[in-house]
Amino acid sequence: MRTIKLTLQYDGTEFVGWQRQETGVSIQGVLEDALARIEGRPVTVHGAGRTDAGVHALGQVASVRLASPLDEATLARALNANLPPAVRVSSVEPAADDFHARFSAIAKTYEYRIWNGPAVSPFLRLYVWQVKPPLDIDLLQCGADALVGEHDFAAFQGADSVVHSTVRTVIAAGWRAQECDVPLVFEITGAGFLRHMVRSLAGTLVEVGLRRRPVDDISRLLASPDRSLAGRTAPAHGLFLTKVTY
């Protein structure tokens, strides 16, 4: 038996999320099914982040224990031949026996993508949140700056979350405006995230960028555990897991 590290990209549009569920098609489910066909037995895969329904990934990481003698390049080809077109394994690497995609991670990076304008391209509509009124990127950045450091993010967690602690550390957060048809991007790196945290932050920051909420509200929300005081949860289809750091 050996431990394998898989790096994945996927379009989350048609999936119920990363985690295998009783109903619906999950990323974990199709990956485990593909590996089981190669391995000849049931296989359990561990993912670095449990992305929700509709969320995409450019750099999701998974770990798995395999007995297959296939080399890494052959295993990657075999997996991609058995996976649906919306899921691709971009790399297969050997890992230490104790490597775990989730528990070995020290940071994750997400991007939230926004189309800021009246007409979104039909080729981007499944991968951006369209915000029609103009956003003030300087205000967006001021709001993002307040997120860096260790804070209680209780006001930005999903309503049905049950966790031991809502304190998380954000390593970096910022906005960038790209050229041409690439949307406005909110990028955030942290040691860990609460459920819906990035989407709730994006929704609240957009209110700041629209001048519907003062920028110092972000600091006030970090001092408050009340989710109802923060902004809306931004739509899932604008969120991408881009990188996991080990």
VEXKE-667391 format. One line per 2 residues: number of its first residue (from 1); their letters; for each residue x, y, z of N, C-alpha, C, O. Coordinates in Angstrom, 2 decimals, m for minus. Example, Ala and Ser with C-alpha at 12.3 -4.5 7.8 and 13.67 -1.06 7.14 Angstrom:
2
1> AS> 13.19 m5.69 7.80 12.30 m4.50 7.80 13.20 m3.30 7.80 14.24 m3.32 8.46  12.85 m2.25 7.08 13.67 m1.06 7.14 12.90 0.03 7.87 13.41 1.14 8.04
***
This chain:
246
1> MR> 0.84 m1.20 0.00 0.00 0.00 0.00 0.88 1.25 0.00 1.92 1.28 0.65  0.46 2.25 m0.72 1.18 3.53 m0.76 0.17 4.67 m0.73 m0.99 4.51 m1.12
3> TI> 0.64 5.82 m0.27 m0.21 7.01 m0.22 0.03 7.86 m1.44 1.18 8.12 m1.81  m1.05 8.30 m2.08 m0.97 9.09 m3.30 m1.64 10.44 m3.05 m2.69 10.52 m2.42
5> KL> m1.01 11.49 m3.56 m1.58 12.84 m3.52 m2.09 13.18 m4.92 m1.34 13.14 m5.89  m3.37 13.52 m5.00 m4.00 13.89 m6.26 m4.34 15.38 m6.25 m4.86 15.88 m5.26
7> TL> m4.04 16.08 m7.33 m4.49 17.46 m7.48 m5.56 17.48 m8.57 m5.38 16.92 m9.65  m6.68 18.13 m8.26 m7.86 18.06 m9.11 m8.35 19.43 m9.54 m8.17 20.43 m8.84
9> QY> m8.96 19.47 m10.71 m9.73 20.61 m11.16 m11.13 20.12 m11.46 m11.31 19.02 m11.99  m12.14 20.93 m11.12 m13.49 20.53 m11.50 m14.43 21.72 m11.63 m14.27 22.75 m10.98
11> DG> m15.40 21.52 m12.50 m16.52 22.44 m12.67 m17.63 21.91 m11.77 m18.19 20.85 m12.04  m17.93 22.64 m10.71 m18.87 22.14 m9.72 m20.34 22.33 m10.06 m21.20 22.03 m9.24
13> TE> m20.63 22.84 m11.27 m22.00 23.22 m11.61 m23.02 22.11 m11.40 m24.09 22.35 m10.84  m22.70 20.91 m11.83 m23.68 19.81 m11.81 m23.51 18.87 m10.62 m24.13 17.81 m10.57
15> FV> m22.66 19.26 m9.65 m22.38 18.36 m8.53 m22.99 18.88 m7.23 m23.22 20.08 m7.08  m23.24 17.98 m6.29 m23.79 18.35 m4.98 m22.70 18.82 m4.03 m22.96 19.08 m2.85
17> GW> m21.47 18.93 m4.53 m20.33 19.34 m3.73 m19.27 18.27 m3.71 m19.38 17.27 m4.41  m18.23 18.49 m2.90 m17.15 17.51 m2.80 m17.64 16.22 m2.16 m17.40 15.14 m2.70
19> QR> m18.32 16.32 m1.03 m18.59 15.17 m0.18 m19.67 14.25 m0.74 m20.72 14.70 m1.19  m19.38 12.93 m0.69 m20.36 11.94 m1.12 m21.61 12.05 m0.26 m21.52 12.14 0.96
21> QE> m22.79 12.03 m0.88 m24.05 12.15 m0.17 m25.00 11.05 m0.61 m24.75 10.34 m1.59  m26.11 10.91 0.13 m27.06 9.85 m0.17 m27.71 10.05 m1.53 m27.99 9.08 m2.23
23> TG> m27.95 11.30 m1.91 m28.53 11.59 m3.21 m27.66 12.60 m3.95 m27.00 13.43 m3.33  m27.67 12.53 m5.26 m26.89 13.46 m6.06 m25.48 12.96 m6.33 m24.99 12.05 m5.66
25> VS> m24.84 13.56 m7.31 m23.49 13.17 m7.73 m22.48 14.11 m7.09 m22.61 15.33 m7.21  m21.48 13.56 m6.40 m20.45 14.35 m5.73 m19.10 14.13 m6.40 m18.89 13.14 m7.10
27> IQ> m18.19 15.07 m6.17 m16.82 14.92 m6.68 m16.15 13.71 m6.03 m15.55 12.89 m6.71  m16.26 13.62 m4.71 m15.68 12.49 m3.99 m16.23 11.17 m4.53 m15.49 10.20 m4.70
29> GV> m17.53 11.14 m4.80 m18.14 9.91 m5.29 m17.60 9.46 m6.64 m17.27 8.29 m6.81  m17.52 10.38 m7.60 m17.03 9.97 m8.92 m15.55 9.61 m8.88 m15.10 8.75 m9.63
31> LE> m14.78 10.28 m7.99 m13.37 9.97 m7.87 m13.17 8.59 m7.23 m12.35 7.80 m7.70  m13.92 8.32 m6.17 m13.82 7.00 m5.52 m14.27 5.89 m6.46 m13.68 4.81 m6.46
33> DA> m15.31 6.15 m7.25 m15.77 5.14 m8.20 m14.71 4.86 m9.26 m14.48 3.70 m9.62  m14.06 5.92 m9.76 m13.00 5.73 m10.76 m11.83 4.97 m10.19 m11.28 4.07 m10.84
35> LA> m11.43 5.31 m8.98 m10.32 4.61 m8.33 m10.66 3.16 m8.04 m9.81 2.28 m8.15  m11.90 2.90 m7.65 m12.32 1.53 m7.36 m12.22 0.64 m8.61 m11.87 m0.54 m8.51
37> RI> m12.54 1.22 m9.77 m12.43 0.44 m11.01 m10.97 0.10 m11.31 m10.66 m0.97 m11.83  m10.07 1.02 m10.98 m8.65 0.79 m11.23 m8.07 m0.16 m10.18 m7.27 m1.04 m10.49
39> EG> m8.48 0.03 m8.93 m7.93 m0.72 m7.80 m8.57 m2.10 m7.65 m7.97 m3.02 m7.09  m9.80 m2.24 m8.14 m10.49 m3.52 m8.00 m11.11 m3.74 m6.63 m11.40 m4.87 m6.26
41> RP> m11.30 m2.67 m5.88 m11.90 m2.75 m4.54 m12.39 m1.36 m4.16 m12.00 m0.37 m4.78  m13.27 m1.27 m3.14 m13.71 0.06 m2.68 m12.54 0.88 m2.16 m11.63 0.35 m1.52
43> VT> m12.56 2.18 m2.44 m11.48 3.09 m2.06 m12.08 4.32 m1.38 m13.12 4.82 m1.81  m11.42 4.80 m0.33 m11.85 6.02 0.34 m10.86 7.14 0.04 m9.65 6.98 0.22
45> VH> m11.38 8.27 m0.40 m10.57 9.42 m0.75 m10.84 10.55 0.25 m11.99 10.78 0.61  m9.80 11.24 0.68 m9.93 12.37 1.59 m9.58 13.65 0.83 m8.53 13.73 0.20
47> GA> m10.47 14.65 0.90 m10.24 15.92 0.22 m9.76 17.00 1.17 m10.05 16.96 2.37  m9.02 17.97 0.63 m8.50 19.07 1.45 m9.61 20.00 1.90 m9.56 20.54 3.00
49> GR> m10.62 20.19 1.04 m11.72 21.10 1.37 m13.03 20.54 0.88 m13.12 20.03 m0.24  m14.07 20.64 1.71 m15.38 20.12 1.35 m16.18 21.21 0.64 m17.07 21.83 1.23
51> TD> m15.87 21.43 m0.62 m16.55 22.48 m1.37 m18.04 22.15 m1.50 m18.43 21.00 m1.64  m18.85 23.21 m1.44 m20.30 23.05 m1.50 m20.80 22.85 m2.92 m20.04 22.96 m3.88
53> AG> m22.08 22.55 m3.03 m22.71 22.39 m4.34 m22.51 23.64 m5.19 m22.74 24.76 m4.72  m22.06 23.45 m6.43 m21.87 24.57 m7.34 m20.53 25.25 m7.27 m20.22 26.07 m8.13
55> VH> m19.71 24.94 m6.26 m18.39 25.55 m6.10 m17.39 24.81 m6.97 m17.46 23.59 m7.12  m16.45 25.54 m7.54 m15.47 24.99 m8.47 m14.10 24.84 m7.80 m13.88 25.34 m6.70
57> AL> m13.19 24.16 m8.49 m11.83 24.02 m7.96 m10.82 24.04 m9.10 m11.01 23.41 m10.15  m9.74 24.76 m8.88 m8.58 24.75 m9.77 m7.42 24.00 m9.14 m6.49 23.59 m9.83
59> GQ> m7.48 23.81 m7.80 m6.37 23.17 m7.11 m6.81 22.39 m5.89 m6.15 22.46 m4.85  m7.91 21.66 m5.99 m8.31 20.77 m4.90 m7.29 19.66 m4.77 m6.71 19.21 m5.76
61> VA> m7.05 19.21 m3.54 m6.10 18.12 m3.30 m6.82 16.99 m2.57 m7.63 17.23 m1.68  m6.51 15.77 m2.97 m7.07 14.58 m2.31 m5.95 13.59 m2.01 m4.93 13.56 m2.71
63> SV> m6.14 12.80 m0.99 m5.19 11.75 m0.66 m5.91 10.41 m0.63 m7.09 10.33 m0.28  m5.17 9.35 m0.99 m5.76 8.03 m1.05 m4.67 6.98 m0.87 m3.52 7.20 m1.26
65> RL> m5.03 5.86 m0.28 m4.11 4.72 m0.12 m4.44 3.69 m1.19 m5.59 3.24 m1.31  m3.43 3.31 m1.98 m3.64 2.39 m3.08 m2.65 1.24 m3.06 m1.53 1.37 m2.57
67> AS> m3.09 0.10 m3.61 m2.20 m1.04 m3.81 m1.77 m1.15 m5.27 m0.87 m1.92 m5.58  m2.41 m0.40 m6.15 m2.14 m0.50 m7.59 m0.67 m0.24 m7.89 m0.08 0.69 m7.33
69> PL> m0.07 m1.05 m8.76 1.33 m0.85 m9.14 1.52 0.19 m10.25 2.65 0.44 m10.66  0.45 0.79 m10.73 0.57 1.75 m11.82 1.44 2.93 m11.41 1.33 3.43 m10.29
71> DE> 2.32 3.38 m12.30 3.11 4.58 m12.01 2.20 5.80 m12.06 1.06 5.73 m12.51  2.74 6.94 m11.58 1.90 8.13 m11.40 1.30 8.62 m12.72 0.12 8.96 m12.77
73> AT> 2.09 8.66 m13.78 1.60 9.16 m15.06 0.50 8.26 m15.61 m0.51 8.75 m16.13  0.69 6.94 m15.50 m0.32 6.00 m15.99 m1.59 6.08 m15.15 m2.70 6.00 m15.69
75> LA> m1.43 6.25 m13.85 m2.59 6.38 m12.97 m3.41 7.64 m13.31 m4.64 7.60 m13.32  m2.72 8.73 m13.59 m3.41 9.96 m13.98 m4.22 9.76 m15.25 m5.37 10.19 m15.34
77> RA> m3.62 9.11 m16.23 m4.33 8.85 m17.50 m5.54 7.94 m17.26 m6.61 8.16 m17.83  m5.36 6.92 m16.44 m6.44 5.98 m16.17 m7.59 6.67 m15.44 m8.76 6.44 m15.74
79> LN> m7.25 7.52 m14.50 m8.29 8.24 m13.77 m9.08 9.16 m14.70 m10.31 9.16 m14.68  m8.38 9.93 m15.50 m9.08 10.87 m16.39 m9.92 10.14 m17.43 m10.92 10.68 m17.92
81> AN> m9.53 8.92 m17.78 m10.33 8.12 m18.71 m11.61 7.63 m18.06 m12.58 7.31 m18.76  m11.64 7.56 m16.72 m12.79 7.04 m15.99 m13.61 8.11 m15.30 m14.65 7.81 m14.73
83> LP> m13.16 9.36 m15.35 m13.87 10.46 m14.71 m14.75 11.20 m15.71 m14.44 11.20 m16.90  m15.82 11.84 m15.25 m16.63 12.66 m16.17 m15.82 13.85 m16.65 m14.87 14.25 m15.97
85> PA> m16.16 14.44 m17.79 m15.38 15.55 m18.35 m15.27 16.76 m17.44 m14.34 17.56 m17.59  m16.19 16.93 m16.51 m16.17 18.09 m15.61 m15.17 17.94 m14.48 m14.98 18.88 m13.70
87> VR> m14.52 16.79 m14.37 m13.52 16.54 m13.32 m12.25 16.04 m13.98 m12.28 15.12 m14.80  m11.12 16.66 m13.62 m9.84 16.24 m14.18 m8.77 16.18 m13.09 m8.70 17.06 m12.23
89> VS> m7.95 15.14 m13.16 m6.79 15.02 m12.28 m5.62 15.69 m13.01 m5.21 15.24 m14.08  m5.10 16.76 m12.43 m4.01 17.49 m13.09 m2.64 16.95 m12.69 m1.68 17.12 m13.43
91> SV> m2.54 16.29 m11.53 m1.27 15.68 m11.16 m1.48 14.55 m10.16 m2.42 14.58 m9.36  m0.59 13.58 m10.22 m0.56 12.45 m9.28 0.86 12.37 m8.75 1.81 12.30 m9.53
93> EP> 1.00 12.39 m7.43 2.33 12.39 m6.81 2.38 11.39 m5.66 1.39 11.19 m4.96  3.55 10.76 m5.45 3.70 9.93 m4.25 3.76 10.83 m3.01 4.24 11.96 m3.09
95> AA> 3.28 10.33 m1.89 3.28 11.11 m0.66 3.72 10.23 0.50 3.71 9.00 0.40  4.10 10.87 1.59 4.48 10.13 2.80 3.27 9.36 3.31 2.13 9.74 3.08
97> DD> 3.54 8.26 4.01 2.45 7.40 4.49 1.47 8.16 5.37 0.28 7.85 5.38  1.95 9.16 6.11 1.07 9.88 7.03 0.44 11.14 6.40 m0.19 11.93 7.10
99> FH> 0.62 11.32 5.09 0.04 12.49 4.44 m1.47 12.36 4.39 m2.00 11.31 4.03  m2.16 13.44 4.75 m3.62 13.50 4.70 m4.00 14.83 4.06 m3.58 15.89 4.53
101> AR> m4.78 14.78 3.00 m5.07 15.99 2.23 m5.65 17.10 3.09 m5.33 18.27 2.89  m6.50 16.75 4.05 m7.13 17.77 4.90 m6.26 18.14 6.10 m5.99 19.32 6.33
103> FS> m5.82 17.15 6.86 m5.16 17.43 8.13 m3.69 17.85 7.97 m3.12 18.43 8.89  m3.09 17.56 6.83 m1.70 17.98 6.60 m1.61 19.39 6.02 m0.53 19.97 5.98
105> AI> m2.74 19.94 5.59 m2.74 21.27 4.97 m2.47 22.36 6.00 m2.94 22.28 7.14  m1.70 23.37 5.60 m1.44 24.51 6.49 m2.18 25.76 6.03 m2.31 26.71 6.80
107> AK> m2.65 25.77 4.78 m3.41 26.93 4.29 m4.16 26.55 3.02 m3.77 25.64 2.29  m5.24 27.28 2.79 m6.00 27.14 1.55 m6.23 28.53 0.96 m6.35 29.51 1.69
109> TY> m6.28 28.59 m0.36 m6.55 29.85 m1.05 m7.80 29.70 m1.91 m7.94 28.75 m2.67  m8.70 30.67 m1.76 m9.92 30.72 m2.55 m9.96 32.00 m3.35 m9.39 33.02 m2.96
111> EY> m10.65 31.94 m4.50 m10.98 33.12 m5.27 m12.49 33.22 m5.39 m13.18 32.23 m5.62  m12.99 34.46 m5.22 m14.40 34.70 m5.53 m14.45 35.67 m6.70 m13.88 36.76 m6.62
113> RI> m15.13 35.30 m7.78 m15.10 36.05 m9.03 m16.41 36.78 m9.28 m17.49 36.20 m9.17  m16.30 38.05 m9.63 m17.47 38.90 m9.85 m17.41 39.55 m11.22 m16.37 40.07 m11.62
115> WN> m18.53 39.50 m11.94 m18.66 40.29 m13.16 m19.35 41.58 m12.78 m20.53 41.59 m12.42  m18.62 42.69 m12.85 m19.16 43.98 m12.43 m19.57 44.78 m13.66 m18.77 45.54 m14.21
117> GP> m20.81 44.61 m14.09 m21.28 45.29 m15.28 m22.66 44.82 m15.67 m23.18 43.87 m15.08  m23.26 45.47 m16.67 m24.66 45.19 m17.03 m24.87 43.92 m17.83 m25.98 43.37 m17.81
119> AV> m23.86 43.42 m18.54 m24.06 42.26 m19.42 m22.92 41.27 m19.22 m21.78 41.55 m19.61  m23.22 40.14 m18.64 m22.19 39.12 m18.42 m22.14 38.20 m19.63 m23.17 37.85 m20.21
121> SP> m20.93 37.81 m20.01 m20.75 36.89 m21.13 m21.45 35.56 m20.84 m21.38 35.06 m19.72  m22.13 34.99 m21.83 m22.76 33.68 m21.62 m21.74 32.59 m21.31 m22.09 31.55 m20.76
123> FL> m20.47 32.83 m21.66 m19.43 31.84 m21.41 m18.85 31.95 m20.00 m18.07 31.10 m19.57  m19.21 33.02 m19.28 m18.73 33.22 m17.91 m19.84 33.12 m16.87 m19.55 33.05 m15.67
125> RL> m21.09 33.09 m17.29 m22.21 33.25 m16.37 m22.27 32.17 m15.29 m22.83 32.41 m14.22  m21.72 30.99 m15.55 m21.74 29.91 m14.56 m20.56 29.98 m13.60 m20.43 29.14 m12.71
127> YV> m19.69 30.99 m13.77 m18.44 31.04 m12.99 m18.21 32.41 m12.35 m17.13 32.67 m11.82  m19.22 33.28 m12.39 m19.09 34.60 m11.78 m20.43 34.99 m11.15 m21.49 34.49 m11.54
129> WQ> m20.36 35.89 m10.19 m21.55 36.54 m9.66 m21.66 37.89 m10.35 m20.75 38.71 m10.26  m22.77 38.14 m11.03 m22.95 39.42 m11.71 m23.48 40.47 m10.73 m24.55 40.31 m10.15
131> VK> m22.71 41.53 m10.56 m23.11 42.69 m9.77 m23.14 43.86 m10.73 m22.09 44.30 m11.19  m24.32 44.38 m11.05 m24.45 45.37 m12.12 m23.96 46.77 m11.75 m23.24 47.37 m12.55
133> PP> m24.31 47.33 m10.57 m23.83 48.69 m10.26 m22.31 48.70 m10.08 m21.74 47.70 m9.67  m21.66 49.81 m10.38 m20.20 49.87 m10.25 m19.74 49.73 m8.80 m20.32 50.30 m7.89
135> LD> m18.68 48.95 m8.62 m18.08 48.72 m7.31 m16.84 49.59 m7.14 m16.09 49.80 m8.10  m16.64 50.10 m5.95 m15.45 50.90 m5.62 m14.37 49.94 m5.12 m14.46 49.44 m4.00
137> ID> m13.36 49.68 m5.96 m12.35 48.69 m5.61 m11.49 49.13 m4.43 m10.98 48.29 m3.69  m11.33 50.44 m4.24 m10.57 50.93 m3.09 m11.29 50.60 m1.79 m10.66 50.21 m0.80
139> LL> m12.61 50.76 m1.77 m13.38 50.40 m0.59 m13.37 48.89 m0.37 m13.27 48.42 0.76  m13.46 48.13 m1.45 m13.38 46.67 m1.35 m12.06 46.25 m0.69 m12.04 45.38 0.18
141> QC> m10.97 46.88 m1.12 m9.66 46.52 m0.58 m9.54 46.92 0.89 m8.97 46.18 1.68  m10.07 48.08 1.25 m10.03 48.51 2.66 m10.78 47.51 3.55 m10.33 47.18 4.65
143> GA> m11.90 47.02 3.04 m12.64 46.02 3.80 m11.87 44.72 3.92 m11.88 44.09 4.98  m11.21 44.31 2.84 m10.43 43.07 2.87 m9.24 43.18 3.82 m8.89 42.21 4.48
145> DA> m8.63 44.36 3.89 m7.48 44.55 4.78 m7.83 44.25 6.23 m6.99 43.76 6.99  m9.07 44.55 6.62 m9.49 44.35 8.01 m9.61 42.87 8.37 m9.68 42.53 9.56
147> LV> m9.64 42.00 7.37 m9.82 40.57 7.62 m8.53 39.86 8.02 m8.58 38.79 8.63  m7.39 40.43 7.69 m6.11 39.75 7.90 m5.81 39.65 9.39 m5.96 40.61 10.14
149> GE> m5.38 38.46 9.79 m5.05 38.20 11.18 m6.00 37.18 11.78 m6.82 36.58 11.08  m5.88 36.97 13.09 m6.74 36.03 13.80 m7.97 36.76 14.32 m7.86 37.73 15.08
151> HD> m9.15 36.30 13.92 m10.40 36.94 14.32 m11.47 35.87 14.56 m11.32 34.72 14.15  m12.53 36.28 15.22 m13.72 35.44 15.36 m14.63 35.75 14.17 m15.17 36.85 14.06
153> FA> m14.80 34.77 13.28 m15.58 34.97 12.06 m17.00 34.41 12.19 m17.60 34.01 11.20  m17.52 34.38 13.42 m18.86 33.81 13.65 m19.93 34.50 12.82 m20.88 33.85 12.39
155> AF> m19.79 35.80 12.58 m20.79 36.54 11.81 m20.78 36.16 10.33 m21.67 36.57 9.58  m19.78 35.39 9.91 m19.64 35.04 8.51 m19.75 33.54 8.26 m19.35 33.07 7.19
157> QG> m20.28 32.79 9.20 m20.42 31.35 9.01 m21.84 31.00 8.57 m22.77 31.79 8.75  m21.98 29.80 7.99 m23.31 29.33 7.61 m24.20 29.16 8.82 m23.73 28.84 9.91
159> AD> m25.49 29.39 8.63 m26.42 29.38 9.75 m26.51 28.02 10.43 m26.79 27.95 11.63  m26.26 26.93 9.68 m26.39 25.59 10.25 m25.05 24.99 10.67 m24.96 23.78 10.86
161> SV> m24.02 25.81 10.80 m22.69 25.31 11.15 m22.61 24.92 12.62 m23.18 25.59 13.48  m21.89 23.82 12.89 m21.61 23.40 14.26 m20.11 23.13 14.34 m19.62 22.13 13.82
163> VH> m19.37 24.04 14.99 m17.93 23.91 15.10 m17.50 24.20 16.54 m18.21 24.87 17.29  m16.33 23.70 16.90 m15.81 23.91 18.26 m15.43 25.37 18.48 m15.65 25.92 19.57
165> ST> m14.87 26.00 17.46 m14.46 27.40 17.56 m14.67 28.09 16.23 m14.48 27.50 15.17  m15.08 29.36 16.28 m15.27 30.14 15.06 m14.09 31.09 14.81 m14.17 31.95 13.93
167> VR> m13.02 30.94 15.58 m11.82 31.76 15.39 m11.00 31.16 14.25 m10.70 29.96 14.25  m10.63 31.99 13.29 m9.82 31.55 12.17 m8.75 32.61 11.88 m8.90 33.77 12.25
169> TV> m7.67 32.19 11.20 m6.59 33.11 10.85 m6.55 33.31 9.34 m6.37 32.35 8.58  m6.71 34.55 8.92 m6.59 34.91 7.50 m5.18 35.43 7.26 m4.74 36.38 7.92
171> IA> m4.48 34.82 6.34 m3.07 35.16 6.05 m2.98 36.33 5.07 m2.13 37.21 5.21  m3.87 36.34 4.09 m3.88 37.42 3.09 m5.27 37.53 2.50 m5.98 36.54 2.36
173> AG> m5.65 38.76 2.14 m6.95 38.98 1.50 m6.85 40.23 0.63 m6.32 41.26 1.07  m7.34 40.15 m0.59 m7.25 41.31 m1.47 m8.08 41.16 m2.71 m8.52 40.06 m3.06
175> WR> m8.29 42.28 m3.38 m9.05 42.33 m4.63 m8.14 42.73 m5.77 m7.19 43.48 m5.59  m8.45 42.22 m6.94 m7.73 42.64 m8.13 m8.71 42.76 m9.30 m9.60 41.93 m9.47
177> AQ> m8.51 43.79 m10.08 m9.32 44.00 m11.28 m8.51 43.55 m12.48 m7.43 44.09 m12.74  m9.01 42.57 m13.21 m8.29 42.03 m14.34 m8.74 42.71 m15.63 m9.71 43.48 m15.64
179> EC> m8.03 42.43 m16.70 m8.33 43.07 m17.98 m9.31 42.23 m18.80 m9.52 41.05 m18.54  m9.89 42.88 m19.79 m10.73 42.23 m20.80 m11.89 41.49 m20.16 m12.67 42.09 m19.40
181> DV> m12.03 40.18 m20.44 m13.21 39.45 m20.00 m12.99 38.70 m18.69 m13.82 37.86 m18.32  m11.90 38.99 m17.99 m11.66 38.34 m16.70 m12.30 39.18 m15.61 m12.11 40.40 m15.60
183> PL> m13.06 38.58 m14.69 m13.82 39.37 m13.73 m12.98 39.95 m12.60 m11.78 39.72 m12.49  m13.68 40.71 m11.77 m13.10 41.22 m10.52 m12.95 40.05 m9.56 m13.88 39.26 m9.40
185> VF> m11.78 39.94 m8.93 m11.47 38.75 m8.13 m11.12 39.13 m6.71 m10.28 39.99 m6.47  m11.79 38.46 m5.75 m11.45 38.53 m4.34 m10.67 37.26 m4.00 m11.20 36.16 m4.10
187> EI> m9.42 37.42 m3.58 m8.58 36.27 m3.24 m8.29 36.29 m1.75 m7.93 37.33 m1.19  m8.45 35.14 m1.09 m8.23 35.06 0.34 m7.52 33.75 0.68 m7.88 32.68 0.19
189> TG> m6.50 33.86 1.52 m5.73 32.71 1.99 m5.84 32.64 3.50 m5.66 33.64 4.19  m6.14 31.45 4.01 m6.26 31.29 5.44 m5.86 29.91 5.90 m5.78 28.97 5.11
191> AG> m5.62 29.80 7.20 m5.25 28.51 7.78 m6.46 27.58 7.84 m6.30 26.36 7.93  m7.65 28.14 7.78 m8.87 27.35 7.80 m10.06 28.28 7.60 m9.96 29.48 7.83
193> FL> m11.19 27.71 7.18 m12.36 28.51 6.90 m13.60 27.84 7.46 m13.69 26.61 7.50  m14.55 28.66 7.90 m15.85 28.16 8.30 m16.69 27.89 7.06 m16.39 28.38 5.98
195> RH> m17.75 27.11 7.24 m18.64 26.85 6.12 m19.28 28.16 5.65 m19.80 28.93 6.46  m19.25 28.41 4.36 m19.82 29.60 3.71 m19.08 30.90 4.07 m19.55 31.99 3.74
197> MV> m17.95 30.79 4.75 m17.25 31.99 5.22 m16.80 32.88 4.07 m17.03 34.09 4.11  m16.18 32.32 3.06 m15.67 33.14 1.95 m16.83 33.79 1.20 m16.75 34.96 0.83
199> RS> m17.90 33.05 0.98 m19.06 33.60 0.28 m19.75 34.69 1.10 m20.23 35.67 0.54  m19.80 34.51 2.41 m20.39 35.54 3.27 m19.53 36.79 3.30 m20.04 37.91 3.30
201> LA> m18.22 36.60 3.33 m17.31 37.74 3.27 m17.47 38.48 1.94 m17.54 39.71 1.92  m17.53 37.73 0.85 m17.68 38.36 m0.47 m18.99 39.15 m0.55 m19.00 40.27 m1.05
203> GT> m20.07 38.58 m0.05 m21.35 39.27 m0.09 m21.36 40.55 0.73 m21.94 41.55 0.33  m20.70 40.50 1.90 m20.63 41.68 2.76 m19.72 42.74 2.16 m20.04 43.93 2.20
205> LV> m18.59 42.33 1.61 m17.66 43.29 1.00 m18.28 43.97 m0.22 m18.02 45.14 m0.47  m19.10 43.25 m0.97 m19.78 43.88 m2.10 m20.68 45.01 m1.62 m20.78 46.04 m2.29
207> EV> m21.34 44.84 m0.49 m22.16 45.92 0.06 m21.29 47.13 0.40 m21.72 48.28 0.24  m20.07 46.87 0.87 m19.13 47.96 1.14 m18.76 48.65 m0.18 m18.75 49.87 m0.27
209> GL> m18.44 47.83 m1.20 m18.05 48.38 m2.50 m19.15 49.15 m3.20 m18.88 50.00 m4.05  m20.40 48.85 m2.85 m21.55 49.57 m3.41 m21.94 50.78 m2.55 m22.91 51.47 m2.85
211> RR> m21.18 51.01 m1.50 m21.44 52.11 m0.55 m22.79 51.95 0.18 m23.41 52.93 0.58  m23.20 50.71 0.34 m24.42 50.44 1.09 m24.12 50.09 2.55 m25.02 49.94 3.37
213> RP> m22.84 49.96 2.84 m22.39 49.61 4.18 m21.05 50.31 4.40 m20.20 50.26 3.51  m20.83 50.95 5.55 m19.53 51.61 5.79 m18.42 50.58 5.93 m18.64 49.47 6.42
215> VD> m17.22 50.95 5.49 m16.12 50.01 5.49 m15.75 49.56 6.89 m15.28 48.44 7.07  m15.94 50.42 7.89 m15.59 50.01 9.26 m16.58 49.01 9.85 m16.38 48.52 10.96
217> DI> m17.66 48.71 9.10 m18.56 47.64 9.53 m17.84 46.29 9.59 m18.21 45.44 10.40  m16.84 46.09 8.75 m16.13 44.81 8.75 m15.49 44.56 10.12 m15.60 43.46 10.66
219> SR> m14.83 45.56 10.67 m14.22 45.41 11.99 m15.28 45.17 13.05 m15.07 44.38 13.97  m16.42 45.86 12.94 m17.49 45.66 13.91 m18.06 44.25 13.84 m18.38 43.65 14.87
221> LL> m18.19 43.72 12.62 m18.73 42.37 12.46 m17.77 41.31 13.02 m18.21 40.28 13.51  m16.47 41.57 12.94 m15.49 40.64 13.50 m15.56 40.60 15.02 m15.08 39.66 15.65
223> AS> m16.16 41.62 15.59 m16.33 41.67 17.05 m17.72 41.19 17.46 m18.04 41.19 18.65  m18.54 40.78 16.49 m19.92 40.38 16.78 m20.17 38.95 16.30 m19.72 38.59 15.22
225> PD> m20.87 38.13 17.07 m21.18 36.77 16.64 m22.48 36.65 15.86 m22.90 35.54 15.56  m23.13 37.77 15.52 m24.46 37.76 14.94 m24.41 37.71 13.42 m24.07 38.70 12.78
227> RS> m24.75 36.56 12.83 m24.72 36.40 11.39 m25.70 37.34 10.69 m25.46 37.76 9.56  m26.80 37.68 11.36 m27.82 38.50 10.72 m27.34 39.92 10.45 m27.96 40.64 9.66
229> LA> m26.24 40.34 11.08 m25.73 41.69 10.88 m24.84 41.80 9.64 m24.59 42.90 9.14  m24.35 40.67 9.15 m23.48 40.68 7.96 m24.32 40.66 6.69 m25.55 40.60 6.74
231> GR> m23.65 40.72 5.55 m24.34 40.74 4.27 m24.78 39.37 3.82 m24.63 38.38 4.53  m25.32 39.32 2.62 m25.81 38.07 2.05 m24.68 37.11 1.76 m23.52 37.53 1.63
233> TA> m25.00 35.84 1.64 m24.03 34.85 1.19 m23.99 34.89 m0.33 m25.00 34.64 m0.99  m22.84 35.19 m0.88 m22.71 35.29 m2.34 m22.98 33.93 m2.98 m22.76 32.90 m2.34
235> PA> m23.46 33.90 m4.22 m23.78 32.64 m4.89 m22.58 31.70 m5.01 m21.44 32.15 m5.16  m22.85 30.41 m4.93 m21.78 29.41 m4.91 m20.96 29.40 m6.20 m19.76 29.13 m6.16
237> HG> m21.60 29.70 m7.34 m20.92 29.49 m8.62 m19.79 30.48 m8.89 m19.06 30.33 m9.87  m19.62 31.50 m8.04 m18.49 32.42 m8.21 m17.25 32.01 m7.44 m16.21 32.66 m7.56
239> LF> m17.34 30.92 m6.65 m16.25 30.54 m5.76 m15.38 29.42 m6.34 m15.89 28.44 m6.89  m14.05 29.60 m6.20 m13.08 28.61 m6.66 m12.08 28.32 m5.54 m11.54 29.25 m4.94
241> LT> m11.83 27.04 m5.27 m10.70 26.64 m4.45 m9.50 26.57 m5.38 m9.46 25.73 m6.28  m8.51 27.45 m5.17 m7.42 27.56 m6.16 m6.13 26.88 m5.73 m5.34 26.46 m6.57
243> KV> m5.89 26.77 m4.40 m4.60 26.23 m3.98 m4.69 25.72 m2.55 m5.36 26.31 m1.70  m3.99 24.62 m2.29 m3.83 24.10 m0.94 m2.33 24.05 m0.66 m1.57 23.49 m1.45
245> TY> m1.93 24.62 0.46 m0.50 24.69 0.81 m0.19 23.68 1.90 m0.93 23.53 2.88  0.95 22.98 1.72 1.39 21.97 2.70 2.78 22.30 3.20 3.33 21.57 4.03
***
